[in-house]
Amino acid sequence: MIRQDFNRIEAKRRHVVDHRKKQFATPTYSDTQYPHRLNFYSTPPTGDIKLEEFEQWAIDRLRVLAELEACSFRNKTPAETAAHMKPLLDKYLPLEANTSASSHLAAQRKKDHYSHFILRLAFSSTKELRQRFARVETMLFRLRFTADDERAAFVSGLDLDWEPVTDEEKQEFAEELTATITVPGSKKQQTIEEASFCKVDWMRVPDLVEGRKVFLRHGMAFVPFKEQQSLVVTEFTAQLERALELTARALPRLDEDDRLTPILNHLSKNFVTPDAGYSGNGAAIEGAEITARNIDNLSQHFPMCMTHLHRTLRRDAHLKHYGRLQYSLFLKGIGLSLDECLTFWRQGFSKITDDTFNKEYRYNIRHVYGDVGGDSNRRSGGYSPYSCQKILTEHAPGPGEAHGCPYRHFNMENLAALLQATGVSDRAVLQGVKEDKEKQKFHLACNRVFEYVHRNEIKRAKDEGVMSANQLETIVHPNEYFKRSYLLKNLNGSSGASSGSGSGSYPPAAPVVGAATTPSQEEEDAAAAGDAGTDADVGGGDVKMEEGS
């Protein structure tokens, strides 16, 4: 005889809780309490927010992260970054301290908490997005942690596996521990009794070990309180990376609301790179003659990546697909119209017939400008000019291809030959470029060359106050390189590069959040639109790309 359990819920029957029991039950979803300004984002939010808040909070946080990444890419110091980010944080993500007694504390911390998890959903789909999101969130946490006067209370509330250093150990290693807390040049030094230390595995603080800022014994690092920032930030990054992995696994199984999916997709596609600070809309510089016949003259203002593409086109009368795409978008960004661009490419491909050009290349150029293709492509005006980050990280060039970044994809011998061919022969500059390339600071190498080529114009602009410091900061976009070069070379209003004048004001660059990006599907459509079988490898040439890059 089978014993029946009448309390067991049948599999085919839906479990419905009695409403009288439900009335006094603890609610499953509730607002989170925020005792501290800082947050490790360990617990997902469970409260309700409006759809408008869902989107706007995510966009506000995205603006902050994009600008913060831009500061890093422009090689700003921590102090410069903090000063630059303060007004943006106060505007989009304010977080006041407990001592402020503000009535907006809960609302500010709720927005910070929810916006983080919204972007975590948006940027968990690919490995590249997860890595990038973790990197910028860590930068934001470090910035806040450094400026927070209440961080000691926050750290004490974290459940971290730190082993405190006992008084006996302090006395035993007093000399070594005193060296870690001594501040050179300071009259008031902290004593060993006043200082607090913790012990962690040395592999958790490699940056402190490298800087000789901790005492090591039996594989344990004795970390003073003043250096615990590195430990906290490392733990934050580790927890966030694990959480992003879990989110990525769960993302395909989530039963998403149809209203949220488009918002999340839009956010992930518009997480603009720091070098997307070029906010041009394709309009030509005032007074500049941007025509097909004048491109050769204007090429003296091109960055090295576009100079190499232009020289290769003139030498071989041909460029492969990604080279054409990268160069066409750059020309579109400097203000070359669609008709002029078609004329330029037709004249450049001088070894083929009109019929071959119209069949195999004309449609691709029109697609780039948004003249043909799907409704979304035409409404958005086609693709956006490639940023430095996109050129550096996507579609590495192979044999016979000329696109990419010379500072990254060339070996030093070929890079030096290209620089010397364009008039850069100073030994100090070439040595600096070599060091930047070895350190993988390719944007600094490009800016080093720019400052050398325009050294006289930059000095004059600073002396006369024509351009501010912000307008002369690190260049992070090929089109910004061209624009700044043209205006610097034409400060006196006379153009040495074209028949027009280079007068006009110079607007400061600012990161653009929500700018149109190049849809990958449209790239594939353009690549398949008659490009196959037409790209024969071209041998020879002055400068060749490194194979296997």
N, C-alpha and C positions, 0 to 999 in steps of 0.2 A: 504494500500500500504506500502510495506516494504522499508524503506530508506536504500539505499546502500552506503557503505563507500568504495570508490575506493582506499583509502590509506591503507586499511586493507590488510594484507598479507593472502592469502588463505592457509588453513591448509595443503592442499596436494601439495602445491608448495614450492619449496626450496627458501629461501630468499637469493638472491645474490645481494651484494652491488655493485653498479657501480664502475668499476675500477678507474674512474676519481675522484670519491669521496674518494675512498680508498687510493689514492695516497697521499692525504694531511691530512689523518686522523692520530690521535695520535696513535702510535703503542701500541698494547695490551701487548706485551712482550718486556721488556727492562731490561737493567742491573740496579741493585740496587745500590744506593749510600750509602757509609758507613762513616758517619762523625766521629764515635767513634770506638775505638778498641773493646770495649765491645759490646755485642749484646744480646737483649732479645729474638731474633728469633721470633718476632711477625708476620712478613710478609714473606710469602714463596717466594723463588726466582723465577723469571720468565724469565731469560735469557737462552741461549742455551750453552750447554757444550758438549764435546766429550764423547763418551761411555767409553773410556779409563780413562778419568778424573773422570767420575761418579764412577767407581769402585775403582780407586787408591785413590781418596780423602776420600772415605768412609773407606778404609782399613787403611789409615794413622790415621784417627781420632779414629778408633777402637783400634789401637795400644796404643794410648795415654790413652783412657778410661780404657783399660784392665790393664795397668800399674798403673794408678791412683787408681783403685779399689784394686789392689794388695797392694799398700801402706797402704790403709785403713785397709785391712784385716790383714796386718802384724803389725798393731797398731803403725805406725809411727806418730810422732808428726807433726803439721803443718809445722814447720821449716824444719824438715827432709824431709817431702813430697815435699816441694817447692824446696829444693836443689836437690832431686832425680829426680824431673820431669823437671827441667829447660833444661837439654840437650835434652831430648826427645821432649819437646815442641818446642825448637829451630829447631829441625830437621824435625818434622812431621807437626806441626801446629804453625809456627812462626806468631806472631802478634806484629808489631812494633808500637810505639806511633806516634802521629801526629808530635811531635817535632823532630822526627828522619829525616824527609824530605826524606824518602826512596822512591825510584821509584817503590817498590814492595808492597806498602801499599794496593792498590786496589786489587791486585791479592791475597794477603794473606787473606784479609778479605772476599773476594769472596769465597775462598776455605773453610774458616771456616764456612761461612753461608750455602753453598751448602752441605758440608759434614754433618752438623747437620741435615738438612732436609732429606738427603738420609738415614741416620741411623734412623731417626724418622719413615720413611716408613717401614724400615726393622724390627723395634722393637715395632710396635704397635699391633701386631697380638694377643698377649696374655697378661694377667694381670701381670704375673711375669716379662716378658720382659719390659713392660711399667714401672713398679716400679723400676726395676734395671736401666733402661736407665735414668729415671728421677733422680735417686740417683747419678749416676756417672756424669751426666751433671751438676748437682748442685755442686758437688765437683769441677769440672773443672771451673765453673763460679766463685765460691768462691775463688779458687786459683788465678785466673786472677784478680778478683776485688781487692783482698788484695794487689797485686803487682802493680796495675795500678795507676800512678800518676795523671791521667786525669779523675779519677772516679767522681769527683765533677761535671764536665761538663756533664758527661754521666747521672748522677742521675738527674740533673736539667732538662734534656731533656725528662725524662720519665713522662708520664701522670699518676702519682700516686696520689691517693686521700689522700694526707697528708695535715694536717692542720697546718700551721706554728704558732709557739708560738709568741704572740705579746710582745712588750716591757713592757706593763702593767702587763702581766702575769709573765714575768721574774722578775719584781720587787716584785710582790706579793708573789711569791714562790722562792725568791732568795736563801734562806738558803737550801731548799731541792734540787734545781737545781744545786747549787754549789757543793753539795756532789756527784752528778752524774758525774761531769767533773773533780773532784780532782784526781790527780795521786799520790798515796802514794810514798814518797821518792824523788819526783821530786822538784827541786828548782824553776823551772819556771812553774807556774800554770796559766791556762787560766782563764780569768775573765768572769763573767756572761754576760758582755756586748759584749765581743768578740765571745762568743759561740753562736751557732744556734741550735734551737730545733724544733721538729715537734711533733704533737699530733696524735696518732693512737689508735685504739681500742686495749686494752691490750691483747686480745686473738690472735692478729697478731704477738706478740713478746713474746711468753711464755718462751723462753730461757733467755731473758733479765730480765723478771719478776722473774724467778727462781734464777738468779744470783744477784738479787737486784741491777741492773744497771740502772734502770729507776725510775722516780717518778710517782706514780699513784694517780689520783684524778678523782672521778666520772666515773670510768671505762675507763678512757683515760690514756695512757702511754706517758709521756714526754720523747722522745728519743733524746739524744744529737747526734750531727753529727758523733762523733767518733764511735757510736754504730749503725749507720744507715746501716752498712753492713748487720747485721742480718735481718733488715727489707727488704732490697733490695733482699737478697738471698731468703728469704721466699716468696716474691712476684714472683721472677723468677720461683721457684719451683711450686707455685700454677698455674701460667700461663702455664707452660710446661705440668703439669699433665692434665689440661683442654684440651690443644691442642692435647695431645696424645689420650685422650678419643674421641675427634672428628675425629682424623685420623683413629682410630680403627673402628669407625662406617662407615666411607667413604671407607675404604680399600676394602671391598668386591665389591663395586660398581665401582671401578676404572677400566678404560679400559687400562690395563697395556700392555706395549710393551713386546712382547715375549723375547726380549733381556734383559729386566730389571728384569723380574720375577726370573730367576735363580740366578742373582746377589744378589737380596734382600734376597732370601731364603738362599743362602750361607752365607751371612753376619749374619743373625739371628741365624743360626745353629752354627756358629763359633765365637759367642761372648763368648770367653773363660772366665771362672771364674777366679778370682784372684789366687785361689789355683791351677790353672793349670800351675803353674810355672815349674812343673816337665817336663823336655824336653827329658826324656829318650825315646829310640826307642825300648825298650824291650831287649837290649843287657845286658848280665850279667856283673857285676863288674869284672874288671880284677883280676884274681887269685881266685875268689870265685867259690866254687863248688855248682852250682845251679842245683840240681838233686832232684828227688822225694825222694830218701832215706835220703837226707840231710836237708829236710824241717824242721824236728823236731829240729835240731841243730840251723838252721837259725832263728827259731821262736823267739829266745831271742832278735832279732833286730826288731821284728814286732811292729807297733803301737798297741794301745789297741784294736782298732776295729778288726784288723786282728788276734790279739792274742785270742780274744774271739771266733772268727769264728774257729780258729784252735783247740782250746780247746774243743769247742762244737763238732766238727767233730770227734776228737779222742774219746770223751766220748760217743757220740750217734751213731757213724758210719753213719751219715747222716746229710745233710744240705738241707734246703728248697731252692727253686729256686733263690730268690734274694740273699741269702747267698752264694750259689754256684757261681752266676754271679759276685758278688762283690769280692769274694776270688779268683776266677779264673783270673779275670782281674788284680788283684794285683800280683798274681804269674807270670802272663804273663809279667807284667811290671818289675819285678826284674830279668827277663831273663830265666824263666823256659820254655823249649821248649814244643811244642805241644805233642810230644810223651811222654816226662817226665810228663807232666800234666795229660795225660790220665792214665799213670801208677799210679800217685799219687792219683787220684780220685778213680781208681779201687781198690787200696789197702785201701783207706779210707772207701769206701762203702763195708766193709767186710761182711755184713750180707745179701747181695744179691748175686745172681748167675751172671755168666758172661753174660748169655743170657739177663737177666733183665737189666744189666748195658748197654749193647750194644743197646738195644731197646729204653731205656728211658733216658739215660744220655749222651751217647757218641756223638751224633749229636750236642747237645747244646754246648759242650766243643769245638768241631771242628768249630762250627759257631762263637764262641767268638774269635777264632784265625784267622778267615777269610779263613779257609780251605774249607768251603762249604758255600752255600747261593747264593745270587744274585751277579751279576758282580761287583756292587759297593762295596759290603762287601768284596769280595775277593781282589779287587784292593786296597782297603784301609787297608788291613791286619787285618780286624776285628775291634773290639771295642777298645777304649782307656781305660786305667785304670781309675777307678773312683777317682775323686778329693774329697777333704774334703767337699767342698761346695755341691757337688752332693750327697754325702752320708748324709749330714745334712738335705738337703731339699727335697729329693725324696724318695719315697717308704718307709715310716715310718714302722718299724717292728711291727708285731702283735704277738699274743700268739703263742709260739712254734717256732718263727723265731729268728735268731741270728745276722742278718745283722744290719746295721746302725752304729751310733756313740755312744759308751757307755757313753760319757760325756754328751750327750743330752738325750738319750733314756732310760738310767738307772735312777732309783731313787738313792739318795745319799747312802743309806745303801748298796744296791747291788754294786754300783760303788766302795765304799770303800772296800767291800769284794773282788772284782776283783783285785783292786790295791794291796791289801795286799797279795793276792795269787800269784801275780807276783813280789813280793819283795819290794813294795813301802809301808812302814809302818811309815814313818816320820810324826809326828803329824802336823808340820808346813806345809808340802806339802799337806796333806789331807785337812787341813783347807783352804789352798789357792785354791785347786781344788773345794772345796765346794763354796767358794765365786765366783770363775770364773763361775761355773755352774749357780749360782743364777743370775749372771749378763748376762747370755747367751753368755759368751765369751768362747766358747767350745775349740777353737783353742789355746787359752792361757792356758787353763787347760792341754791340751795335751802337749804343749811345756814346761809347768812347770814340768810335770812328766819326759819328755825327759831330761831336764837339771839336774834333781835330779839323774836319773839313770846314766847319763854320766858326772857327775860333775867333776870327776878326769880327764877324757879324754879331756873335753872341756878346763879345766885349762891348761893342758899340751899343747894342740893345740895352745892356745893363747900365752903361754910363749915361745914356740918354733917357732911361726910364721908359723905353717904348714898350717893353714886355716885363710883366711881373715875374716873380720867382716861380709862381704856380704855372705860368705859361711856358717856363723854360725847364720844367721838371722832367724826369725820365720819360722818354718816349716809349710807348708800349703798343703802338699800332702802326702798320706800314703807311696807312693814309695820313696819320698824324705826322709821321716823318716827312712825307712829301709836303704837307701843308706848312709845317714849320720851316722847312728848308726853303721853300719858295718865298715865304714872307721875309725870312732873314736875308736872303740874297737880294730882295727888292725893297729894302728899307727906305731907299731914297726915292722910290716911286718909279724908277726906270728898270725895265726888265731886261736882264741879260739872257734870259732863257726863252722868252717869247716876245711877240710884238706888242703884247698888252702890258699894262703896268700892274705892279703888285701892291697897290694901295688898299686900304681897308683895315678895319679893326680885326683883332685876333681874339676870338672867344676862348676862354679857358676850357680845358677838357674836363669832363666830369663823367664818372661811370654811369652807364645807362642800364637801368633794370627794366626788363620787359622788352628789350630790343629784339627785333626779329632775328632769328638764327637760321642757318642754312639747313633746311629739312633734309635728313639723310635719305628719305625715300625719293625726294626730288632729285638729289644728286645721282641716285642710282638710275632714275628715269633718264636724266640727261646723259649719263654715261652709256646707257643702252640705246640712245636715240641715234644710231648710225655711226657710233664711234669704233665699233669692233672691226678689226681687220684693216684699219687705216693707219695705225701707228707703227711704222717700221722703225727699228732701232737705228739710231744715227751714230756712227762711230766717229772717233777723232775729236778735235776741239781743243781749245786752250785749257779749259778746266773741266774736270770730270768729277762726278759724285763718287763718294766712297761706296763700294759695293758692300752689301750686307748691312747697310745702315737701317 
